[in-house]
Amino acid sequence: STATGTATPESDIDLMIVSKHIPKIELARKKVEESFGLRLNFHVYTEQDAINKFKEDTFLQNILFQGVILSGHDLAFKLYLSLEKDKLNLERIFYFQERIMAARRNYLHKDYGAVREITSQLEEQLVFYLLSYYNLTYESRKDAIQEIKKLPEAKVLFKKVQLKEKIDILDTFIQHLLINQIIEKRNHGLAQ
């Protein structure tokens, strides 16, 4: 609930932790709770346990889909892919996420030219991703953009904003693509 913004004063903070040092984690939890006055609910797994349980445990899936990844992006990538038979779409979305992280790094280093270039290229890549997702045909780059502008996603994708807001918009857009792709595949699997 903290990550989704629906926490109340009575809410605890759920943390999924993957570590080899499980006994140390519990000791650290107690210290953090005492120091900051927080209630923490740790879900602690070894890497192998997380991988084994993830495919069947919807609670773990929801932690990953709706939470905030603080560390362990490689493991998150493995877990996402473990749900996906058609890995190409997810790999493309993860690539988009890497580009957003690169844009953020460049923004922090005040390399605004690089940020503009990355976000511009990313917008174009997202256009072609959406075209393939919706099975839309096109003959040229110009046709592709015209087709995309007919979609509701275009309002978000082509919104004229400041650079920092553009990064945030693209990041949110990509997160929604990822979640929708996984939910779609999960529902498809349930229907079979």
ABEGO torsion letter per residue (X at the ends): XAAAGABBAABBBBBBBBBABAAAAAAAAAAAAAAAGBBBBBBBBBAAAAAAAAAABAAAAAAAAABBBABGAAAAAAAAAAABABAAAAAAAAAAAAAAAAAAAAAAAGBAAAAAAAAAAAAAAAAAAAAAAAGBBBABAAAAAAAAAABAAAAAAABBBBAAAAAAAAAAAAAAAAAAAAAAAAAAAAAX
